[in-house]
Amino acid sequence: MRPELRSPPTRLAAASRVADLIAVSTRPVIQLAKIHKVYRTGEVDVHAVRGVSLDILPGEFVAIMGSSGSGKSTLMNMIGCLDRPSEGNYLLDGIDVSTLDRDARAKIRNDKIGFVFQGFNLLSRTSALENVEMPMLYNHARVSAVEQRERARKSLELVGLADRSDHKPNQLSGGQQQRVAIARALVNQPSLLLADEPTGNLDSQTSIEIMGVFQKLNAAGITIVMVTHELDVARYTKRTVILRDGKILTDETVKDRLNAEGELKKLRQAQEAVKLA
């Protein structure tokens, strides 16, 4: 083959690397395919989740909602690798975690998922900085003590608590304690942040502040999935998934929701105009 017809190896390699980067950037963080979860209670089978399929892309901010018994907590437990589906497949960051054993799931949780709970779950006798460092104790072989301290400080900076690093939980407000819990969830640089009713123990004003923190983190590129029963809280997200009886009832983006609300408002205005005519 003549040299001018031969593809340059460096160009091919560069094109391959670009293709790989594009594939990674567009690959969902979460891929649920026909997920079922059945619990056996005595002689009765409880079908908590029924055939849920759901993709969540990098950088999304998704609220999962539903009434008690809708399956949202069960679904969150499976997304967080705290439980396995009875049937179906779950890929987290491209890894099939649906069949992993307990130890493998624990490693995935520590490496790829940050958790924020309704209760702040902070150690009362340790400082905010030490609380944030806790998740890194499980991977001490890979993170030096110096790096642990630096990453914990940066996490506290992200949530606006750099000046409270030496404070213990009882010296912090409820909102500040939740910020520490968020910083702790971020310290291992996870692919996914899961929040389970994160404003449930907070007053209205503090809830707004915490949702502002989540929005700031999401704007920085962090993927967030949040379980909430509060519509006012869900409005801060970019997408809302509503469950009923273990199935997805609706799945809509903020843009779609606002468009629908706008159309409904126009319809009501037209109806009022007809009444007044």
ChimeraX attribute file (.defattr): number of C-alpha atoms within 10 A of each C-alpha:
attribute: neighborCount
match mode: 1-to-1
recipient: residues
	/A:1	5
	/A:2	5
	/A:3	7
	/A:4	7
	/A:5	7
	/A:6	8
	/A:7	9
	/A:8	10
	/A:9	9
	/A:10	9
	/A:11	10
	/A:12	11
	/A:13	11
	/A:14	11
	/A:15	12
	/A:16	12
	/A:17	12
	/A:18	12
	/A:19	12
	/A:20	11
	/A:21	12
	/A:22	11
	/A:23	11
	/A:24	14
	/A:25	13
	/A:26	10
	/A:27	16
	/A:28	20
	/A:29	22
	/A:30	22
	/A:31	21
	/A:32	22
	/A:33	16
	/A:34	16
	/A:35	23
	/A:36	21
	/A:37	22
	/A:38	14
	/A:39	12
	/A:40	9
	/A:41	8
	/A:42	6
	/A:43	6
	/A:44	8
	/A:45	10
	/A:46	11
	/A:47	15
	/A:48	19
	/A:49	28
	/A:50	18
	/A:51	16
	/A:52	17
	/A:53	16
	/A:54	16
	/A:55	14
	/A:56	19
	/A:57	17
	/A:58	21
	/A:59	20
	/A:60	20
	/A:61	26
	/A:62	25
	/A:63	26
	/A:64	23
	/A:65	25
	/A:66	21
	/A:67	13
	/A:68	11
	/A:69	14
	/A:70	20
	/A:71	25
	/A:72	28
	/A:73	19
	/A:74	19
	/A:75	26
	/A:76	19
	/A:77	16
	/A:78	19
	/A:79	25
	/A:80	23
	/A:81	23
	/A:82	14
	/A:83	18
	/A:84	25
	/A:85	22
	/A:86	15
	/A:87	17
	/A:88	17
	/A:89	18
	/A:90	26
	/A:91	17
	/A:92	22
	/A:93	18
	/A:94	13
	/A:95	12
	/A:96	13
	/A:97	20
	/A:98	22
	/A:99	15
	/A:100	14
	/A:101	11
	/A:102	13
	/A:103	9
	/A:104	12
	/A:105	19
	/A:106	14
	/A:107	14
	/A:108	18
	/A:109	18
	/A:110	18
	/A:111	18
	/A:112	18
	/A:113	21
	/A:114	25
	/A:115	21
	/A:116	23
	/A:117	20
	/A:118	16
	/A:119	17
	/A:120	19
	/A:121	13
	/A:122	21
	/A:123	13
	/A:124	12
	/A:125	12
	/A:126	14
	/A:127	20
	/A:128	31
	/A:129	27
	/A:130	21
	/A:131	22
	/A:132	28
	/A:133	23
	/A:134	17
	/A:135	19
	/A:136	23
	/A:137	13
	/A:138	12
	/A:139	13
	/A:140	11
	/A:141	9
	/A:142	11
	/A:143	15
	/A:144	13
	/A:145	14
	/A:146	8
	/A:147	12
	/A:148	22
	/A:149	17
	/A:150	14
	/A:151	23
	/A:152	27
	/A:153	22
	/A:154	17
	/A:155	26
	/A:156	25
	/A:157	15
	/A:158	17
	/A:159	22
	/A:160	15
	/A:161	20
	/A:162	16
	/A:163	10
	/A:164	17
	/A:165	18
	/A:166	13
	/A:167	16
	/A:168	19
	/A:169	22
	/A:170	12
	/A:171	14
	/A:172	14
	/A:173	12
	/A:174	19
	/A:175	20
	/A:176	21
	/A:177	21
	/A:178	28
	/A:179	25
	/A:180	30
	/A:181	26
	/A:182	29
	/A:183	29
	/A:184	28
	/A:185	26
	/A:186	29
	/A:187	22
	/A:188	24
	/A:189	17
	/A:190	18
	/A:191	20
	/A:192	27
	/A:193	24
	/A:194	23
	/A:195	22
	/A:196	22
	/A:197	17
	/A:198	24
	/A:199	24
	/A:200	15
	/A:201	16
	/A:202	17
	/A:203	11
	/A:204	13
	/A:205	9
	/A:206	17
	/A:207	20
	/A:208	17
	/A:209	15
	/A:210	22
	/A:211	18
	/A:212	14
	/A:213	17
	/A:214	24
	/A:215	18
	/A:216	14
	/A:217	20
	/A:218	19
	/A:219	13
	/A:220	10
	/A:221	14
	/A:222	20
	/A:223	23
	/A:224	25
	/A:225	24
	/A:226	25
	/A:227	24
	/A:228	23
	/A:229	19
	/A:230	14
	/A:231	11
	/A:232	12
	/A:233	20
	/A:234	22
	/A:235	14
	/A:236	18
	/A:237	21
	/A:238	20
	/A:239	21
	/A:240	24
	/A:241	19
	/A:242	20
	/A:243	22
	/A:244	18
	/A:245	17
	/A:246	23
	/A:247	19
	/A:248	22
	/A:249	13
	/A:250	11
	/A:251	16
	/A:252	14
	/A:253	15
	/A:254	16
	/A:255	11
	/A:256	13
	/A:257	16
	/A:258	12
	/A:259	12
	/A:260	12
	/A:261	12
	/A:262	12
	/A:263	12
	/A:264	12
	/A:265	12
	/A:266	12
	/A:267	12
	/A:268	12
	/A:269	12
	/A:270	12
	/A:271	11
	/A:272	11
	/A:273	10
	/A:274	9
	/A:275	8
	/A:276	7
	/A:277	5
